[in-house]
Amino acid sequence: MNRGIADRVAVLDRTFREIASTRMQGVPVLNPAVRVEAVGFEDDGDEGALGVLITPWFMNLVRLPLTDAAAAATPAPGRTRVRRIGEQRLDFIGNAEGRVGPFEACSLFSPMFEFADHEAALVAACEVL
């Protein structure tokens, strides 16, 4: 993982760990056996990095913009963009979160109750990637 991607992923991970320990604390959709982890982020060849974000309340395929131009082209929060990932056409929803800034997310699982533990969620994330 290059330094720019590593820095963006570290901010994403820290931000969602903070959300888990503050705003999401005590929310009934949390699976206490799952923790926050950003998995497998790599350059997508289009000024972004693609990977999976696991949280106790969702697992999303996430695209982080790596340039100002890519950030400006990210859909506004709540707006959808179809992206081709391999042979699949997937709906990504625009988001923005504090220090992370704009990003796109494609829901994979929500809530996370079907996972017995974090390792099971990690296996699913790796299979998606």
N, CA, C and O atoms as CSV, one atom per row, in Angstrom:
chain,resi,resn,atom,element,x,y,z
A,1,MET,N,N,0.869,-1.182,0.000
A,1,MET,CA,C,0.000,0.000,0.000
A,1,MET,C,C,0.905,1.230,0.000
A,1,MET,O,O,1.819,1.340,0.818
A,2,ASN,N,N,0.640,2.162,-0.933
A,2,ASN,CA,C,1.474,3.359,-0.952
A,2,ASN,C,C,1.126,4.286,0.214
A,2,ASN,O,O,0.080,4.143,0.847
A,3,ARG,N,N,2.014,5.228,0.481
A,3,ARG,CA,C,1.890,6.102,1.660
A,3,ARG,C,C,0.598,6.922,1.649
A,3,ARG,O,O,-0.041,7.082,2.689
A,4,GLY,N,N,0.207,7.444,0.474
A,4,GLY,CA,C,-1.018,8.241,0.390
A,4,GLY,C,C,-2.246,7.416,0.749
A,4,GLY,O,O,-3.133,7.883,1.463
A,5,ILE,N,N,-2.291,6.184,0.247
A,5,ILE,CA,C,-3.416,5.301,0.571
A,5,ILE,C,C,-3.381,4.935,2.051
A,5,ILE,O,O,-4.409,4.962,2.726
A,6,ALA,N,N,-2.202,4.595,2.549
A,6,ALA,CA,C,-2.070,4.210,3.960
A,6,ALA,C,C,-2.547,5.331,4.881
A,6,ALA,O,O,-3.219,5.072,5.879
A,7,ASP,N,N,-2.203,6.560,4.552
A,7,ASP,CA,C,-2.629,7.702,5.380
A,7,ASP,C,C,-4.147,7.864,5.354
A,7,ASP,O,O,-4.769,8.072,6.396
A,8,ARG,N,N,-4.747,7.770,4.158
A,8,ARG,CA,C,-6.212,7.924,4.043
A,8,ARG,C,C,-6.937,6.806,4.783
A,8,ARG,O,O,-7.937,7.051,5.458
A,9,VAL,N,N,-6.432,5.578,4.658
A,9,VAL,CA,C,-7.059,4.434,5.314
A,9,VAL,C,C,-6.925,4.559,6.831
A,9,VAL,O,O,-7.852,4.207,7.561
A,10,ALA,N,N,-5.794,5.051,7.313
A,10,ALA,CA,C,-5.607,5.238,8.761
A,10,ALA,C,C,-6.630,6.235,9.313
A,10,ALA,O,O,-7.166,6.034,10.403
A,11,VAL,N,N,-6.899,7.301,8.570
A,11,VAL,CA,C,-7.900,8.287,8.998
A,11,VAL,C,C,-9.293,7.653,8.998
A,11,VAL,O,O,-10.066,7.857,9.934
A,12,LEU,N,N,-9.611,6.893,7.961
A,12,LEU,CA,C,-10.901,6.197,7.887
A,12,LEU,C,C,-11.067,5.271,9.095
A,12,LEU,O,O,-12.101,5.296,9.763
A,13,ASP,N,N,-10.063,4.468,9.366
A,13,ASP,CA,C,-10.105,3.516,10.474
A,13,ASP,C,C,-10.279,4.232,11.822
A,13,ASP,O,O,-11.142,3.860,12.618
A,14,ARG,N,N,-9.457,5.258,12.071
A,14,ARG,CA,C,-9.561,6.014,13.335
A,14,ARG,C,C,-10.925,6.667,13.491
A,14,ARG,O,O,-11.510,6.654,14.574
A,15,THR,N,N,-11.426,7.237,12.407
A,15,THR,CA,C,-12.717,7.925,12.460
A,15,THR,C,C,-13.836,6.959,12.825
A,15,THR,O,O,-14.670,7.273,13.674
A,16,PHE,N,N,-13.864,5.794,12.199
A,16,PHE,CA,C,-14.951,4.860,12.491
A,16,PHE,C,C,-14.772,4.159,13.838
A,16,PHE,O,O,-15.760,3.728,14.434
A,17,ARG,N,N,-13.547,4.036,14.327
A,17,ARG,CA,C,-13.347,3.539,15.697
A,17,ARG,C,C,-13.922,4.543,16.704
A,17,ARG,O,O,-14.547,4.170,17.697
A,18,GLU,N,N,-13.690,5.820,16.415
A,18,GLU,CA,C,-14.236,6.876,17.279
A,18,GLU,C,C,-15.765,6.879,17.234
A,18,GLU,O,O,-16.413,7.008,18.273
A,19,ILE,N,N,-16.345,6.739,16.045
A,19,ILE,CA,C,-17.804,6.683,15.910
A,19,ILE,C,C,-18.356,5.501,16.702
A,19,ILE,O,O,-19.370,5.628,17.388
A,20,ALA,N,N,-17.683,4.346,16.606
A,20,ALA,CA,C,-18.135,3.146,17.331
A,20,ALA,C,C,-18.142,3.372,18.841
A,20,ALA,O,O,-19.019,2.868,19.542
A,21,SER,N,N,-17.169,4.125,19.339
A,21,SER,CA,C,-17.070,4.321,20.790
A,21,SER,C,C,-17.842,5.534,21.292
A,21,SER,O,O,-17.884,5.783,22.497
A,22,THR,N,N,-18.451,6.292,20.386
A,22,THR,CA,C,-19.214,7.480,20.804
A,22,THR,C,C,-20.653,7.391,20.302
A,22,THR,O,O,-21.521,6.882,21.010
A,23,ARG,N,N,-20.914,7.875,19.097
A,23,ARG,CA,C,-22.284,7.971,18.595
A,23,ARG,C,C,-23.005,6.633,18.501
A,23,ARG,O,O,-24.222,6.577,18.672
A,24,MET,N,N,-22.275,5.558,18.231
A,24,MET,CA,C,-22.920,4.256,18.057
A,24,MET,C,C,-22.999,3.464,19.363
A,24,MET,O,O,-23.641,2.415,19.417
A,25,GLN,N,N,-22.357,3.958,20.397
A,25,GLN,CA,C,-22.342,3.239,21.678
A,25,GLN,C,C,-23.767,2.955,22.150
A,25,GLN,O,O,-24.577,3.871,22.294
A,26,GLY,N,N,-24.062,1.678,22.388
A,26,GLY,CA,C,-25.367,1.291,22.914
A,26,GLY,C,C,-26.477,1.145,21.887
A,26,GLY,O,O,-27.599,0.789,22.246
A,27,VAL,N,N,-26.192,1.410,20.624
A,27,VAL,CA,C,-27.213,1.271,19.588
A,27,VAL,C,C,-27.478,-0.228,19.369
A,27,VAL,O,O,-26.533,-1.006,19.233
A,28,PRO,N,N,-28.740,-0.633,19.333
A,28,PRO,CA,C,-29.051,-2.065,19.296
A,28,PRO,C,C,-28.636,-2.810,18.032
A,28,PRO,O,O,-28.681,-4.040,18.032
A,29,VAL,N,N,-28.236,-2.138,16.959
A,29,VAL,CA,C,-27.829,-2.850,15.745
A,29,VAL,C,C,-26.360,-3.271,15.773
A,29,VAL,O,O,-25.870,-3.843,14.799
A,30,LEU,N,N,-25.652,-2.999,16.864
A,30,LEU,CA,C,-24.234,-3.352,16.946
A,30,LEU,C,C,-24.038,-4.831,17.236
A,30,LEU,O,O,-24.730,-5.401,18.080
A,31,ASN,N,N,-23.104,-5.445,16.545
A,31,ASN,CA,C,-22.677,-6.804,16.861
A,31,ASN,C,C,-21.411,-6.659,17.699
A,31,ASN,O,O,-20.365,-6.297,17.160
A,32,PRO,N,N,-21.475,-6.932,19.008
A,32,PRO,CA,C,-20.311,-6.719,19.880
A,32,PRO,C,C,-19.134,-7.641,19.575
A,32,PRO,O,O,-18.033,-7.416,20.076
A,33,ALA,N,N,-19.349,-8.677,18.762
A,33,ALA,CA,C,-18.271,-9.597,18.414
A,33,ALA,C,C,-17.433,-9.086,17.238
A,33,ALA,O,O,-16.421,-9.692,16.887
A,34,VAL,N,N,-17.855,-7.972,16.630
A,34,VAL,CA,C,-17.170,-7.418,15.459
A,34,VAL,C,C,-16.595,-6.059,15.832
A,34,VAL,O,O,-17.222,-5.288,16.558
A,35,ARG,N,N,-15.400,-5.773,15.329
A,35,ARG,CA,C,-14.757,-4.471,15.588
A,35,ARG,C,C,-14.532,-3.730,14.268
A,35,ARG,O,O,-14.736,-4.291,13.191
A,36,VAL,N,N,-14.120,-2.496,14.357
A,36,VAL,CA,C,-13.827,-1.695,13.169
A,36,VAL,C,C,-12.478,-2.125,12.592
A,36,VAL,O,O,-11.489,-2.269,13.311
A,37,GLU,N,N,-12.470,-2.327,11.272
A,37,GLU,CA,C,-11.216,-2.622,10.573
A,37,GLU,C,C,-11.363,-2.276,9.101
A,37,GLU,O,O,-12.339,-2.657,8.455
A,38,ALA,N,N,-10.381,-1.546,8.578
A,38,ALA,CA,C,-10.304,-1.247,7.149
A,38,ALA,C,C,-9.416,-2.304,6.507
A,38,ALA,O,O,-8.290,-2.527,6.951
A,39,VAL,N,N,-9.924,-2.959,5.456
A,39,VAL,CA,C,-9.278,-4.147,4.907
A,39,VAL,C,C,-8.969,-3.983,3.420
A,39,VAL,O,O,-9.835,-3.583,2.641
A,40,GLY,N,N,-7.733,-4.293,3.032
A,40,GLY,CA,C,-7.369,-4.506,1.643
A,40,GLY,C,C,-7.417,-3.317,0.710
A,40,GLY,O,O,-7.618,-3.503,-0.490
A,41,PHE,N,N,-7.243,-2.116,1.200
A,41,PHE,CA,C,-7.343,-0.947,0.325
A,41,PHE,C,C,-6.168,-0.892,-0.643
A,41,PHE,O,O,-5.005,-0.985,-0.252
A,42,GLU,N,N,-6.515,-0.737,-1.936
A,42,GLU,CA,C,-5.525,-0.632,-3.010
A,42,GLU,C,C,-5.958,0.425,-4.007
A,42,GLU,O,O,-7.140,0.756,-4.108
A,43,ASP,N,N,-4.990,0.950,-4.741
A,43,ASP,CA,C,-5.243,1.925,-5.798
A,43,ASP,C,C,-6.209,1.315,-6.812
A,43,ASP,O,O,-6.005,0.192,-7.275
A,44,ASP,N,N,-7.264,2.063,-7.154
A,44,ASP,CA,C,-8.253,1.539,-8.106
A,44,ASP,C,C,-7.964,1.967,-9.545
A,44,ASP,O,O,-8.738,1.659,-10.451
A,45,GLY,N,N,-6.853,2.674,-9.755
A,45,GLY,CA,C,-6.490,3.113,-11.108
A,45,GLY,C,C,-7.265,4.314,-11.596
A,45,GLY,O,O,-7.120,4.710,-12.752
A,46,ASP,N,N,-8.092,4.907,-10.738
A,46,ASP,CA,C,-8.932,6.041,-11.129
A,46,ASP,C,C,-8.920,7.106,-10.033
A,46,ASP,O,O,-9.967,7.637,-9.663
A,47,GLU,N,N,-7.718,7.416,-9.513
A,47,GLU,CA,C,-7.532,8.433,-8.476
A,47,GLU,C,C,-8.239,8.106,-7.173
A,47,GLU,O,O,-8.608,9.005,-6.417
A,48,GLY,N,N,-8.430,6.813,-6.909
A,48,GLY,CA,C,-9.081,6.392,-5.670
A,48,GLY,C,C,-8.465,5.116,-5.135
A,48,GLY,O,O,-7.647,4.476,-5.797
A,49,ALA,N,N,-8.865,4.758,-3.936
A,49,ALA,CA,C,-8.463,3.499,-3.309
A,49,ALA,C,C,-9.730,2.748,-2.935
A,49,ALA,O,O,-10.680,3.339,-2.421
A,50,LEU,N,N,-9.745,1.452,-3.192
A,50,LEU,CA,C,-10.911,0.624,-2.950
A,50,LEU,C,C,-10.562,-0.452,-1.926
A,50,LEU,O,O,-9.515,-1.094,-2.014
A,51,GLY,N,N,-11.455,-0.639,-0.955
A,51,GLY,CA,C,-11.271,-1.662,0.065
A,51,GLY,C,C,-12.579,-1.878,0.801
A,51,GLY,O,O,-13.621,-1.361,0.398
A,52,VAL,N,N,-12.521,-2.642,1.882
A,52,VAL,CA,C,-13.713,-2.936,2.673
A,52,VAL,C,C,-13.554,-2.335,4.063
A,52,VAL,O,O,-12.496,-2.448,4.683
A,53,LEU,N,N,-14.616,-1.695,4.545
A,53,LEU,CA,C,-14.665,-1.197,5.917
A,53,LEU,C,C,-15.631,-2.078,6.696
A,53,LEU,O,O,-16.819,-2.161,6.383
A,54,ILE,N,N,-15.089,-2.733,7.721
A,54,ILE,CA,C,-15.894,-3.555,8.624
A,54,ILE,C,C,-16.160,-2.734,9.874
A,54,ILE,O,O,-15.239,-2.139,10.434
A,55,THR,N,N,-17.418,-2.698,10.319
A,55,THR,CA,C,-17.772,-2.079,11.598
A,55,THR,C,C,-18.742,-3.026,12.308
A,55,THR,O,O,-19.234,-3.974,11.696
A,56,PRO,N,N,-19.020,-2.783,13.578
A,56,PRO,CA,C,-20.016,-3.619,14.261
A,56,PRO,C,C,-21.437,-3.442,13.737
A,56,PRO,O,O,-22.320,-4.211,14.117
A,57,TRP,N,N,-21.688,-2.459,12.884
A,57,TRP,CA,C,-23.042,-2.214,12.385
A,57,TRP,C,C,-23.166,-2.348,10.865
A,57,TRP,O,O,-24.285,-2.438,10.360
A,58,PHE,N,N,-22.059,-2.364,10.120
A,58,PHE,CA,C,-22.121,-2.582,8.679
A,58,PHE,C,C,-20.787,-3.058,8.148
A,58,PHE,O,O,-19.753,-2.947,8.808
A,59,MET,N,N,-20.834,-3.600,6.920
A,59,MET,CA,C,-19.635,-3.872,6.131
A,59,MET,C,C,-19.894,-3.275,4.761
A,59,MET,O,O,-20.864,-3.627,4.091
A,60,ASN,N,N,-19.013,-2.362,4.347
A,60,ASN,CA,C,-19.178,-1.679,3.066
A,60,ASN,C,C,-17.923,-1.798,2.223
A,60,ASN,O,O,-16.807,-1.803,2.742
A,61,LEU,N,N,-18.118,-1.893,0.926
A,61,LEU,CA,C,-17.045,-1.679,-0.029
A,61,LEU,C,C,-16.907,-0.164,-0.112
A,61,LEU,O,O,-17.890,0.529,-0.377
A,62,VAL,N,N,-15.707,0.360,0.111
A,62,VAL,CA,C,-15.506,1.811,0.199
A,62,VAL,C,C,-14.484,2.245,-0.843
A,62,VAL,O,O,-13.465,1.590,-1.061
A,63,ARG,N,N,-14.791,3.366,-1.474
A,63,ARG,CA,C,-13.844,4.010,-2.390
A,63,ARG,C,C,-13.477,5.366,-1.811
A,63,ARG,O,O,-14.324,6.245,-1.653
A,64,LEU,N,N,-12.183,5.517,-1.495
A,64,LEU,CA,C,-11.653,6.772,-0.975
A,64,LEU,C,C,-10.996,7.547,-2.107
A,64,LEU,O,O,-10.113,7.006,-2.772
A,65,PRO,N,N,-11.391,8.790,-2.351
A,65,PRO,CA,C,-10.693,9.577,-3.367
A,65,PRO,C,C,-9.285,9.920,-2.874
A,65,PRO,O,O,-9.086,10.179,-1.687
A,66,LEU,N,N,-8.312,9.922,-3.786
A,66,LEU,CA,C,-6.919,10.190,-3.413
A,66,LEU,C,C,-6.420,11.542,-3.893
A,66,LEU,O,O,-5.312,11.949,-3.545
A,67,THR,N,N,-7.222,12.245,-4.689
A,67,THR,CA,C,-6.829,13.561,-5.182
A,67,THR,C,C,-7.978,14.538,-4.922
A,67,THR,O,O,-9.114,14.135,-4.673
A,68,ASP,N,N,-7.657,15.819,-4.987
A,68,ASP,CA,C,-8.704,16.835,-4.828
A,68,ASP,C,C,-9.750,16.713,-5.935
A,68,ASP,O,O,-10.944,16.880,-5.687
A,69,ALA,N,N,-9.298,16.421,-7.161
A,69,ALA,CA,C,-10.238,16.286,-8.284
A,69,ALA,C,C,-11.171,15.097,-8.056
A,69,ALA,O,O,-12.369,15.190,-8.321
A,70,ALA,N,N,-10.630,13.984,-7.568
A,70,ALA,CA,C,-11.471,12.811,-7.295
A,70,ALA,C,C,-12.436,13.093,-6.152
A,70,ALA,O,O,-13.582,12.644,-6.183
A,71,ALA,N,N,-11.983,13.833,-5.144
A,71,ALA,CA,C,-12.868,14.193,-4.030
A,71,ALA,C,C,-14.004,15.083,-4.521
A,71,ALA,O,O,-15.152,14.912,-4.109
A,72,ALA,N,N,-13.690,16.030,-5.397
A,72,ALA,CA,C,-14.721,16.933,-5.932
A,72,ALA,C,C,-15.724,16.174,-6.798
A,72,ALA,O,O,-16.883,16.579,-6.897
A,73,ALA,N,N,-15.297,15.090,-7.420
A,73,ALA,CA,C,-16.182,14.296,-8.283
A,73,ALA,C,C,-16.980,13.240,-7.527
A,73,ALA,O,O,-17.817,12.555,-8.115
A,74,THR,N,N,-16.728,13.105,-6.227
A,74,THR,CA,C,-17.461,12.130,-5.416
A,74,THR,C,C,-18.911,12.587,-5.285
A,74,THR,O,O,-19.161,13.766,-5.036
A,75,PRO,N,N,-19.861,11.682,-5.446
A,75,PRO,CA,C,-21.265,12.084,-5.315
A,75,PRO,C,C,-21.546,12.712,-3.948
A,75,PRO,O,O,-20.942,12.337,-2.943
A,76,ALA,N,N,-22.457,13.658,-3.928
A,76,ALA,CA,C,-22.867,14.281,-2.667
A,76,ALA,C,C,-23.466,13.209,-1.753
A,76,ALA,O,O,-23.989,12.206,-2.239
A,77,PRO,N,N,-23.394,13.414,-0.443
A,77,PRO,CA,C,-23.989,12.430,0.475
A,77,PRO,C,C,-25.424,12.093,0.086
A,77,PRO,O,O,-26.258,12.973,-0.127
A,78,GLY,N,N,-25.685,10.781,0.002
A,78,GLY,CA,C,-27.013,10.295,-0.354
A,78,GLY,C,C,-27.226,10.077,-1.845
A,78,GLY,O,O,-28.168,9.391,-2.240
A,79,ARG,N,N,-26.366,10.651,-2.675
A,79,ARG,CA,C,-26.474,10.466,-4.133
A,79,ARG,C,C,-25.774,9.174,-4.536
A,79,ARG,O,O,-24.799,8.764,-3.907
A,80,THR,N,N,-26.274,8.544,-5.579
A,80,THR,CA,C,-25.746,7.254,-6.013
A,80,THR,C,C,-24.985,7.373,-7.326
A,80,THR,O,O,-25.336,8.162,-8.203
A,81,ARG,N,N,-23.930,6.565,-7.437
A,81,ARG,CA,C,-23.167,6.429,-8.672
A,81,ARG,C,C,-22.962,4.942,-8.912
A,81,ARG,O,O,-22.633,4.196,-7.989
A,82,VAL,N,N,-23.156,4.515,-10.147
A,82,VAL,CA,C,-22.880,3.130,-10.505
A,82,VAL,C,C,-21.404,3.050,-10.912
A,82,VAL,O,O,-20.928,3.829,-11.739
A,83,ARG,N,N,-20.697,2.091,-10.311
A,83,ARG,CA,C,-19.289,1.860,-10.646
A,83,ARG,C,C,-19.128,0.424,-11.123
A,83,ARG,O,O,-19.759,-0.498,-10.606
A,84,ARG,N,N,-18.287,0.261,-12.099
A,84,ARG,CA,C,-17.959,-1.080,-12.579
A,84,ARG,C,C,-16.745,-1.556,-11.786
A,84,ARG,O,O,-15.681,-0.938,-11.825
A,85,ILE,N,N,-16.923,-2.658,-11.070
A,85,ILE,CA,C,-15.839,-3.281,-10.303
A,85,ILE,C,C,-15.708,-4.697,-10.854
A,85,ILE,O,O,-16.568,-5.544,-10.614
A,86,GLY,N,N,-14.634,-4.950,-11.589
A,86,GLY,CA,C,-14.507,-6.240,-12.265
A,86,GLY,C,C,-15.653,-6.382,-13.259
A,86,GLY,O,O,-15.856,-5.520,-14.113
A,87,GLU,N,N,-16.390,-7.464,-13.142
A,87,GLU,CA,C,-17.530,-7.706,-14.031
A,87,GLU,C,C,-18.852,-7.188,-13.447
A,87,GLU,O,O,-19.897,-7.292,-14.091
A,88,GLN,N,N,-18.808,-6.641,-12.254
A,88,GLN,CA,C,-20.030,-6.194,-11.569
A,88,GLN,C,C,-20.263,-4.700,-11.748
A,88,GLN,O,O,-19.322,-3.914,-11.855
A,89,ARG,N,N,-21.522,-4.334,-11.779
A,89,ARG,CA,C,-21.921,-2.922,-11.735
A,89,ARG,C,C,-22.573,-2.724,-10.370
A,89,ARG,O,O,-23.606,-3.324,-10.074
A,90,LEU,N,N,-21.967,-1.886,-9.549
A,90,LEU,CA,C,-22.413,-1.722,-8.167
A,90,LEU,C,C,-22.823,-0.284,-7.898
A,90,LEU,O,O,-22.225,0.653,-8.427
A,91,ASP,N,N,-23.855,-0.118,-7.065
A,91,ASP,CA,C,-24.294,1.212,-6.639
A,91,ASP,C,C,-23.480,1.669,-5.450
A,91,ASP,O,O,-23.465,1.010,-4.411
A,92,PHE,N,N,-22.800,2.796,-5.599
A,92,PHE,CA,C,-22.053,3.425,-4.518
A,92,PHE,C,C,-22.787,4.697,-4.116
A,92,PHE,O,O,-23.241,5.456,-4.971
A,93,ILE,N,N,-22.899,4.920,-2.835
A,93,ILE,CA,C,-23.575,6.106,-2.310
A,93,ILE,C,C,-22.530,7.076,-1.782
A,93,ILE,O,O,-21.608,6.684,-1.067
A,94,GLY,N,N,-22.682,8.340,-2.139
A,94,GLY,CA,C,-21.795,9.372,-1.638
A,94,GLY,C,C,-21.973,9.552,-0.143
A,94,GLY,O,O,-23.088,9.502,0.375
A,95,ASN,N,N,-20.859,9.762,0.543
A,95,ASN,CA,C,-20.824,9.983,1.988
A,95,ASN,C,C,-19.786,11.042,2.297
A,95,ASN,O,O,-18.961,11.376,1.447
A,96,ALA,N,N,-19.823,11.560,3.483
A,96,ALA,CA,C,-18.773,12.449,3.993
A,96,ALA,C,C,-18.763,12.290,5.507
A,96,ALA,O,O,-19.811,12.225,6.148
A,97,GLU,N,N,-17.577,12.230,6.053
A,97,GLU,CA,C,-17.457,12.036,7.491
A,97,GLU,C,C,-16.218,12.753,8.005
A,97,GLU,O,O,-15.092,12.354,7.711
A,98,GLY,N,N,-16.435,13.820,8.778
A,98,GLY,CA,C,-15.354,14.528,9.466
A,98,GLY,C,C,-14.035,14.565,8.727
A,98,GLY,O,O,-13.955,15.037,7.593
A,99,ARG,N,N,-12.998,14.060,9.383
A,99,ARG,CA,C,-11.639,14.105,8.831
A,99,ARG,C,C,-11.478,13.235,7.583
A,99,ARG,O,O,-10.550,13.452,6.803
A,100,VAL,N,N,-12.353,12.266,7.382
A,100,VAL,CA,C,-12.271,11.412,6.190
A,100,VAL,C,C,-12.597,12.217,4.947
A,100,VAL,O,O,-11.991,12.023,3.893
A,101,GLY,N,N,-13.563,13.128,5.074
A,101,GLY,CA,C,-14.010,13.878,3.913
A,101,GLY,C,C,-14.942,13.034,3.066
A,101,GLY,O,O,-15.546,12.087,3.568
A,102,PRO,N,N,-15.068,13.363,1.784
A,102,PRO,CA,C,-15.988,12.623,0.920
A,102,PRO,C,C,-15.448,11.232,0.592
A,102,PRO,O,O,-14.243,11.030,0.446
A,103,PHE,N,N,-16.370,10.287,0.480
A,103,PHE,CA,C,-16.036,8.937,0.036
A,103,PHE,C,C,-17.303,8.291,-0.496
A,103,PHE,O,O,-18.397,8.831,-0.337
A,104,GLU,N,N,-17.154,7.139,-1.124
A,104,GLU,CA,C,-18.291,6.395,-1.659
A,104,GLU,C,C,-18.362,5.038,-0.981
A,104,GLU,O,O,-17.329,4.441,-0.678
A,105,ALA,N,N,-19.578,4.542,-0.740
A,105,ALA,CA,C,-19.744,3.250,-0.079
A,105,ALA,C,C,-20.826,2.425,-0.765
A,105,ALA,O,O,-21.865,2.938,-1.182
A,106,CYS,N,N,-20.545,1.130,-0.865
A,106,CYS,CA,C,-21.489,0.155,-1.400
A,106,CYS,C,C,-21.759,-0.847,-0.283
A,106,CYS,O,O,-20.848,-1.551,0.153
A,107,SER,N,N,-22.989,-0.915,0.174
A,107,SER,CA,C,-23.337,-1.781,1.298
A,107,SER,C,C,-23.190,-3.252,0.931
A,107,SER,O,O,-23.684,-3.705,-0.102
A,108,LEU,N,N,-22.502,-3.987,1.797
A,108,LEU,CA,C,-22.350,-5.432,1.645
A,108,LEU,C,C,-23.195,-6.180,2.667
A,108,LEU,O,O,-23.894,-7.130,2.314
A,109,PHE,N,N,-23.140,-5.763,3.924
A,109,PHE,CA,C,-23.915,-6.372,5.008
A,109,PHE,C,C,-24.334,-5.282,5.987
A,109,PHE,O,O,-23.542,-4.403,6.328
A,110,SER,N,N,-25.575,-5.345,6.432
A,110,SER,CA,C,-26.057,-4.447,7.467
A,110,SER,C,C,-27.432,-4.932,7.919
A,110,SER,O,O,-28.335,-5.077,7.095
A,111,PRO,N,N,-27.602,-5.182,9.204
A,111,PRO,CA,C,-26.598,-5.157,10.270
A,111,PRO,C,C,-25.659,-6.370,10.160
A,111,PRO,O,O,-25.710,-7.116,9.181
A,112,MET,N,N,-24.817,-6.554,11.159
A,112,MET,CA,C,-23.739,-7.544,11.112
A,112,MET,C,C,-24.001,-8.777,11.974
A,112,MET,O,O,-23.059,-9.492,12.317
A,113,PHE,N,N,-25.245,-9.040,12.326
A,113,PHE,CA,C,-25.547,-10.138,13.253
A,113,PHE,C,C,-25.259,-11.531,12.694
A,113,PHE,O,O,-25.150,-12.483,13.467
A,114,GLU,N,N,-25.134,-11.678,11.375
A,114,GLU,CA,C,-24.875,-13.013,10.833
A,114,GLU,C,C,-23.427,-13.472,11.063
A,114,GLU,O,O,-23.086,-14.619,10.772
A,115,PHE,N,N,-22.584,-12.581,11.582
A,115,PHE,CA,C,-21.189,-12.938,11.839
A,115,PHE,C,C,-20.997,-13.302,13.304
A,115,PHE,O,O,-21.295,-12.509,14.197
A,116,ALA,N,N,-20.490,-14.523,13.543
A,116,ALA,CA,C,-20.284,-15.008,14.915
A,116,ALA,C,C,-19.154,-14.263,15.610
A,116,ALA,O,O,-19.169,-14.097,16.830
A,117,ASP,N,N,-18.171,-13.812,14.827
A,117,ASP,CA,C,-17.032,-13.100,15.409
A,117,ASP,C,C,-16.364,-12.254,14.329
A,117,ASP,O,O,-16.761,-12.275,13.164
A,118,HIS,N,N,-15.339,-11.510,14.744
A,118,HIS,CA,C,-14.659,-10.619,13.812
A,118,HIS,C,C,-13.960,-11.407,12.706
A,118,HIS,O,O,-13.928,-10.966,11.557
A,119,GLU,N,N,-13.411,-12.549,13.039
A,119,GLU,CA,C,-12.718,-13.357,12.034
A,119,GLU,C,C,-13.653,-13.766,10.901
A,119,GLU,O,O,-13.246,-13.769,9.740
A,120,ALA,N,N,-14.891,-14.110,11.217
A,120,ALA,CA,C,-15.871,-14.466,10.182
A,120,ALA,C,C,-16.155,-13.271,9.276
A,120,ALA,O,O,-16.284,-13.429,8.062
A,121,ALA,N,N,-16.254,-12.079,9.860
A,121,ALA,CA,C,-16.468,-10.870,9.061
A,121,ALA,C,C,-15.252,-10.598,8.181
A,121,ALA,O,O,-15.396,-10.203,7.024
A,122,LEU,N,N,-14.071,-10.806,8.721
A,122,LEU,CA,C,-12.836,-10.594,7.961
A,122,LEU,C,C,-12.745,-11.559,6.778
A,122,LEU,O,O,-12.319,-11.167,5.691
A,123,VAL,N,N,-13.136,-12.800,6.980
A,123,VAL,CA,C,-13.151,-13.777,5.883
A,123,VAL,C,C,-14.098,-13.301,4.776
A,123,VAL,O,O,-13.753,-13.362,3.596
A,124,ALA,N,N,-15.272,-12.834,5.148
A,124,ALA,CA,C,-16.240,-12.341,4.152
A,124,ALA,C,C,-15.668,-11.137,3.404
A,124,ALA,O,O,-15.803,-11.048,2.183
A,125,ALA,N,N,-15.037,-10.222,4.116
A,125,ALA,CA,C,-14.442,-9.038,3.481
A,125,ALA,C,C,-13.376,-9.444,2.476
A,125,ALA,O,O,-13.317,-8.892,1.377
A,126,CYS,N,N,-12.539,-10.396,2.838
A,126,CYS,CA,C,-11.482,-10.862,1.944
A,126,CYS,C,C,-12.062,-11.579,0.727
A,126,CYS,O,O,-11.509,-11.480,-0.368
A,127,GLU,N,N,-13.153,-12.289,0.903
A,127,GLU,CA,C,-13.805,-12.931,-0.236
A,127,GLU,C,C,-14.359,-11.905,-1.209
A,127,GLU,O,O,-14.287,-12.095,-2.423
A,128,VAL,N,N,-14.911,-10.819,-0.684
A,128,VAL,CA,C,-15.419,-9.747,-1.536
A,128,VAL,C,C,-14.284,-9.146,-2.364
A,128,VAL,O,O,-14.428,-8.895,-3.560
A,129,LEU,N,N,-13.160,-8.924,-1.698
A,129,LEU,CA,C,-12.026,-8.315,-2.397
A,129,LEU,C,C,-11.444,-9.258,-3.429
A,129,LEU,O,O,-10.481,-8.907,-4.112
